[in-house]
Amino acid sequence: MNNRSRLPDLLFLVTATALALWFVLPRTVPPVPPEKLLLGTWQMRDDNELIRVTFREDQVVEVREGDGRVERARYRVDFSVTPAHFDLRPEGENASVQTILELTPEGKLRISDNNPGSPRPTAFKQKTYLFTRVE
């Protein structure tokens, strides 16, 4: 009769099985919500002027233009519709701008231009701005 303990063999088997499963089973990373992907700083050039926009978690967007001027606005985005609805209300203004935006498959941010009080566009037909993430 063998008095040898089976514990080392059992530990080896459990460890080898765990490692095999680690490499074989697909590991899924939960998707990042688009609201989080929007946060940060984006930039573009318009008529050779650098424009940077920073989306903050407190629903404030800061727009920095090439001349150093900074404007702030409250924003709201509804990603449950396509294209996403994007509402802006600049500080000190009563009227908001209703427009659309999208996070492109290439990782860019596209925002459709619109005027306060105008109906929200339904597609990217008129002038659009294409931003690249910088931070």
N, C-alpha and C positions, 0 to 999 in steps of 0.2 A: 504494500500500500504506500502511495506517495504522500508524504506529509507536507509537501511544498504548497505554499499559499497560492491561490489563484488570483489574488488581488492585483499583482503587477500585470498579469495577462488581461484581466478585466479593464484595468485603467488604460492599457495600451489600446485595446479594442474600442473603448469609448472615445479616446482621443483621436484615433485614426478615423473613426466614423464622423466625428464632429468636423475634423479638417476636410474630409472628403465632401461633406455636405456644404461646408463654407465655400468651396471652390466650384461646386456643381450647381447648387441652387441659385437662381437669379436673385440678386439683391436689388430691391427697388428703393429709390430715393423719393421721398414724397415731393411732389411738384411744388415749386415756389409760387405762391399766389401772385397774380399779375399786379396787385396793389403794392406788393413788396418789390417787384421788379421795376416798378416805376420810380421808386425812391432813389434819390441821388442826383448827380449833376449831369446834364446833357448839353451839348453845344452844336451850333451850326453857323454857317456864314450866310448873311443876307446882304447883297450889294456890297460885298467886301467888308462888312462889319461883323465881328464875332459876337454872337448872342449866346449866353449861357443861361439855362434854367435849372433851378434846383427844386426838386419836389421833396418836401419834408413830411415827416410822419404826422405832424399836427395839422395837416390839410392846408398848408400854406405853400405857395410856389413863389420863388424869387426869380425875377428876370433881370439879368445883368447885361446891359448893352455895352458896345465898344467904347462909348464915351464915359463909362463909369457909372452911369445912371442905374439905380436899382429900383424896380417896382415890385410890389408884393400884391398877391391876390389870394383869396380863399379858393380852394378847388374841391370838386367832387367828381369822382369817376365811377361809372357803372359798367363793370366788365361783364355783366350778365347778358348784355346785348352786343351784337356785332354789326358795325364797328362800335367800340365802346363810346358811351356818352360822356362828354367832358364839359363840365360847367365851371366857369371862372367868374369871380366877382372881385374886381380890383379894389384895393383899399380906398375908402372915401367915395365909392360909386354905389348907386342904388341898383343899376341895371347889371345883369350878368350876361356873359357871353356863353351861348350854348353851341357847342361844336362836337366834333368827334375826334378820336385818336385811336391809334393801334400800335402795339409792339410788334414789329415785323419779325419774320423768321430769321432775318439776318442780325437781329439784336438792335435795330434802330427804333426810334420813336417818331411816328408820323402824326402830325396834328394838322387838321384842316383849319384854314383861316375863316373867320366869320365876324360879323359886327354885332354889337349889343342890340338886343331886341329883334334880330333877324331869326327866322326859323332855323332849327338845327339842320345841317346838311345830312343827307342819308348815305352819301358815298363820297369818296375822295375825288371830286371832279374839279372844284375850284382850286385856288392857290393853296398849296400845302407846304408845310415845313418839315424837313427831315433832320432829326437830331441824332447825334452819336453820343453814346455814354462816355463820360470822362472820369467819373468817380462813382 
